[in-house]
Amino acid sequence: MKKKDEKMEETEQGRLDVALFRYGVVADLLQRDVSSKQRGEFMRQKIARDWEMPGREDPVRLAETTIRGWMRAYKAGNLEALKPRVRSDLGRSRVIPTALADLLCEMKEEDRGRSVELCMRIAKESGQVPADLVLRPSSVWRLFSARGLMVPRPEDAAAEDRRRFAYAEAGQLWMSDVMHGPSIPDAKGHKHKTYLVALLDDATRLVPYCAFRFSEGVEALLAVFRESILRRGLPARLFVDNGSAFRSLRLVEVCARLGITLIRAAPYSPASKGKIERWFRTCRAAWLSQVLVPKIADLGELNRQLWAWVETVYHRTPHSGLAGMTPLDKWLATSQGVRFPDDTIDLDDVFRARAIRQVYKDRTVSLAGRAYEVDASLVGERVELRYDPDRLDRVWVHHQGKLVGEARPVDAYANCFVHRERPSRALGVVESEPKPRVAYAELVRNRAKKEP
């Protein structure tokens, strides 16, 4: 049963991976600010290159009709329309054993000039490759690429052609990054390091939203990103680096569902994020250096002081990169084309975390170490739980792509007094469990009186 469940979950994840790949191909073609000439050039580039598709061992070429079909599908049904109906390659993928993968990566790390074929030959000569394993160059190439071994080291890289860029209108490109902040007491009074998660509009240098968090993970990033969208609309593109939070599949899925093109900086190229790095330096020098950190009571107070400085000082100060205009004035002058989520998009649902669970025989599921109760008709079924990691009191249950209700935290004491029916072992008829002599409401009142 366990292997079957893992295969089902892998199938759904594979369909999502394919949909996200297809969206990545057509994302820049769907942007409204791209001219017909630029769109044609993008299309010629896409059909002329090789693509590494999920579930395929070898690179493939994409036809123009295929790409245009994906564009039509996304316009008609968003990300769901890009999912394949049936995965034909389930169970055919070949996985390199961990020990062999580490050996191959060590050889590549020792000498980045070694080719994939050379690393494979050395591994085979050492006797580390199992006799029944079919080791393909494309699989080894993807392994090296995933671990960042296919790019030259910074000291070995040649000088690159870097050019200053700037978008013309608000909302065309946002940048996001994280800055390390001071240590602040949490709700229990224990000090923890903070991280400033921020987004910056490229054309106007305006900050849609920023906030200190106790984590730099994907949950902190998505919380700030969601608030930015509520305040300043949807960006056409989001430019990030290669940190773990920015490589999260959840961020990729959120951008795909909202029609945002996600762009990652090339490895070892911090200069490409110079604008937001410069904003962090301004924030640290002009504001954080003046904050009396020992007197900050909690994270909320620190964020209130931060946002007061952003809105009243930074947004209203002339910027040298804007020809003397303030970020707020530049935003007001160029934000006519900014789009907001339409009524068909449930923004709360888009940003909820998702987890696949199987319903136990006692009609419960487990999430974040807590037990939740779902409808009895779902016993034995696999369901998708959607939730806000910061508010686990509400969990939404989806089954076969449809919302079927909410999961409630289990109250084991209350379940002692719930009337249930069970089949008789001897006669095969339904018997009722004996009802308690004391009414349940009265027991609850008695328990409340005993509690301090």
N, C-alpha and C positions, 0 to 999 in steps of 0.2 A: 504493500500500500504506500510505503514511504517513497519508493522509487517512482511509482506512478504519479504521486503528488508533485514530486520534484520535476518530472517531465512536463506536467501541466503548467506549472509555474514558469518553467523555462520557455515553453511555447508562447505564453502571453508576453513574457519579457522580450522574446525574440521578435514578436510582431511590433512591439513598441520601438525596438531598436531600428527596425526597417523603416518605420514611419518617421522617426527622427532623422534617419539618413536621408530619406527622400525630401523631407522639409529642408534639410541643410543644402540640398542641391538647388532647390527652387526659391530659397528665402530671398536672395538679393533680386531675383527676377520679379518678385511680388511687391517690391517697394514702390510707393507712388511717386517718389521724387527721382526715379530712374527714367531717363529719356528713352525713346524708341531706339535711337542709335546705340546708346549704352547697353540696352537690353539685348540688342542683336549681337553686340560684341561679347557680352557675357555668355550668350547661347553658343556662339562659335567656340569659345574657350572650353565650355563644358563638354561639348560633343567631341572635342579633339584630345581630351585627356583620359587617362585610365582612372578608374574608381575602385576603391576597396569596399565592397558591399558586405554588410553583415550576412553571415551564413554562406559566403562564397570563398573558396580557397584562392582563386586566381582573380587578378584585376579584370575589370570588364569595361567596355565602352557603352555609353548611353546614347540612344538615338534622340533626335530632336522631338519626334512624336511622343516618345516616352516621357520626356521632361515636360512637354506641354500638357500631356495627360495628367501628370502629377499636379501641375499648376491648377488645372480645372478642378481636380478632385479636392485640393485644399480650399479653393474658393467656395466650393459647394458644401463641404462638410468638415472643415478644419482638420485637425490632426487625425481624428478618427477615420476620415476618409482615405488617409494615406496608409493605414494598416493593411497588410495583405490578409485576404480572407482565410487562406490555408497555408501553413508552412510546409513546403514539400521536402525540406532538407533536415527535418527534425531527426536527431540521432545520428547524423552522418559526420558531424564535426569531430576532428581529431585533436586531442589535448596533449600537449607536451608535459610529461611528468615533472614535478617540481624540482627534483634533484637534477634532471637533465637541463631544465630551463635555467637554473642557477649556474650550472657549468657553462652553458653557452654564453650567458650574460657576462660571466667572469672573463671568458676569453675575449669577448668583444670590448669589455671595459679596459683590459690590459692594452689593447691596441685597436683604436677606433678604425684604423685603416684596413683591418681584416674584413674580407667580404663575408657574406652570408654563407656561400658555398665553402669557403675555407674553414669557417667555424664548424660547419657540419662535418667536414672531412676529419678535422682534428678530434671532434667528439666521437666519431665512429671508430677511428684508429685507437682511441683510448679504451674502447669497449664499454662505454657508458650508455650507448644507445641500445635499448631492448631489441631483440631480433624480430619481434612481431610488430614493432612500431614503424609506421610509414612516416618518415620525417620529411616534410615538404619545405622547400625554400620560402614559399609564401608564408607559412606558419611561423618560421623562425624570424622572417622579416617583421611580421606584426608583433612578435614578442619583443624584439629589439626596439621597435618604434614605440611600443607602449611604455617601455622603461627609459625612453629618452636617449637611446644609444645610437640612433641613426643620425643625430645632429653632431656637428663638431663641437669640441670644447671651446669655451670663450677664448682661451689663449691660442687655439689653433685656427679660429675662424678668421677669414679675410675681412678686410674693411667692407662694410655694406653701404649701399646707396640709400642713405636716409634723407627724407624730405619732410619739411614742415607741412602739416595739413591742418585745415580748419573747415568745418561745415558752416553753411551759410545761415541755416534756419534752426530754430529751437526744436528739439525733439528728434533731430536726424541721427544723433549719436550720443549715447550716455557712456561714461566711463565709471568703473567701480573698482575699489581697492580697500584695503584694511590697514589701519595704523595702530601700533601698540600704544595703549594709554596708561593712566595711573592705576594704582591699586585702590579699590573702594570697598567699604563694608557691604556685605550682602544683607538679606533680611534677618539673618541670625547674628549679625555683628562681626562675622569673619571677613577679613580682607581678601579680595581676589583681584587678579589682574584684569583690566578691561581692554577692549578692542574697539576702535572707532571704525564703523562700517559706513562708507559714504558713497554717494553717486554724484557725478558732475556732468552737466550738459556741456558738450564740446563747443557749440557755437556761441553760447552766452556766458559760460563759466558759472552759471547758476547752480546751486546745490538743491536738487529736488527734495532730498531728505538725507539726514545722517543721524547716527545715534551710537552711543557707547553700549556695548554688550559684554557679558561675561564670557563669551565664546566667539571665535572667529569661524565657526562651522557654517554649514549651509542653512541651518534654521535661522541663525542670526542674520545671514545675508538676505534670505527670502523675506523676513519680517521687515527689514528696512526697504527692500525693493518694493514690497506691496504698498507700504506707506508712501513711497515716492510716486507710484502710479496713481494712488488716490489723490495726491496733491497736484501733480503736474502732468498727468496723462501718460500715454504709452509711447515709449521711444521706438523709433524705427529699427535701431541697432543698439546692442549692448556690447561694449568692448571691455574684456576682462583679461587677467593673466592666467597662469596655469596652476594656481593654488588648488588645494583639494576641494574647497567649497565651490570654486568656480568650475571645476571639472565634474561636479555632481550631476548625475542623471536627472535629478529633480529640477535643477536650474534649466537644463536643456529642455525638459518637458514643459515647464512653465512658459519659457520663451516661445516654444512651438505652438502651444495652445493660444497664446496671445498675439501671434504673428510678428514676433520680434526676432530679428536676425542676431544670433549670438556669435561674436567674433572673439577669438582668443589671440593674445599676443604671441609672437614667435618666442620659443625658449631662449633664454639669455639675452633678452632685449628690453631691459627696464626703461630705456629712453623712449619707447613707444607710448608709455603711460606718463610722460613728463608733466602733463597738465594737472592731473590729479595728485601726482607726487608734489608738485609745486603748491597746490592748495593745502596739502597736509603740512608743509613747512610753514605756510602762512598761518594756518590754524594753530600750530604749536607755538610760533613766535609771538603772534599778535593776541592770542587768547589764552591758551593753556598755560603759558608761562606766568600769567597774571592771576591764575585761579589758586585760591588757597585750598589745596587738596586736602590737608588734614581736617578742615572744617566741613568737608562735604559729607553729608549724613548717609546718602544712599545713591544708587544709580540714577534714580529719577531726578534728584536735584542736580546732578552733574549734567544730565541731558537737557534740563530746562535752561541752565546757564549757557550751554553750548548753542542751543537753538535761538536763544535771545541774541547772542552775538552774531550768528549767521544772518538772521532776519534784519536786525537793526543796524549792524555795522558792515559786515562783508557784502551783503547784497546791495547796499546803498553807497559803496565806496567806488569811485572811478577806477577802472581796471586798465592797466597799460596795454594789455593784449586786445582790448576792445576799442581802441582809438579814443580813450578817455571816457567812454560810456560806463555806466554801472551795470553789473550783471542783471539787476532787476529791469532796468530800462531796455537793455538789449533783448531780454526775454519778452517783454511787452511788445517790442517792435517786430519780433520775428516769430511769434508763437501762434499765428493764425492757422497754421496747418497741423498743429498738435491734435492728435486724435485721442479720444477717451474710450474705455470699454463700453460696448453697446449693451442694450438690455438683455441680449441673449446670452451674455457671458456672466456666469456666477463667479465673481472674482474670489470670494471666500473659498469656493470649492477648488478652484484652480491652484491655490496656494496650500491646500491641505496636504499633509503627508499621507502616504498610502501604504498599506500593508496587506498581504494576502494571508488569510488564516482559514483553518478548517474548524467547523463548529463541532464541539465535543457532544457526547451523548447526553450530558447534563445541560445542553443548550447554551454553553458558555464558550467564549473565546478569550485568549490571553493577549494583552497588549501592554508593553512597558511595565511588566511585572504585576499587572492588575487584571482581575477577572471581570469580564463583562457578559451580560445576559442578552441573548438575541431571541428572535421569534422561534418557537419550537419547530416550525415547518422547515427550518434551515439546518436541522441536525444532520450531520454527515456531509453537508455541502461545503464547498470552498467559497468564501466571501471576501470581498475587498473592504477593508476598513479605512475610512478617511477621517482625519483628525488634525487638530491643531496641537502640536507638541507642547505648547505653553498652557493649553486648557484641555486636559484629559477628561473633564467631566462630561463632555459631549463627543460621541463617536458616531459617525454615520456609516450605515451598512449598505453596501451595494452588492447585488447578486446578478450575474449575467448582464452586467452593464447598466442595471437599473437600480435606483434608490428604493430600498425596501423598508427602511425605518432607521431607528437609532438604537445603539447598544447601551444598556443601562449598567452601571456598576453593580456588581452582585451584592445583595444584602442577605448574607447567610442566615441571620436571625429571623428576618421577615419570612424567608422561604420555609421556615419551620411551620408556619401557620397558613400556608397557601394550600387550598383544597386541590388535590390531584386525583385523577382516575388511573387505575391500573388493571391489567387483565388478570383474571383469576387463574391460578395454576391448575386447579382441579377441574373446574367446570367450563373454563374458557369464556366466562362472562365477565363483564366489567364490574368491579367492586369499587366502592369509595373508601378512601382512608378515613378513619374515625376523626371527627371534628373535635378540636379542643373544647373543653367545657368553658373556658374563659374566653371572652371575645378578644379578638386581636387588638382592637382599638384600646380596650382597657389595659391590655398588657403593655402597649406602647406608652400609655400615660403613666403606668406604674414605673416603668423603666426610666422615664423622664424625671420622675420625682426623686428616684434614687441617685441619679447622676448629679454631681456637684454643679 
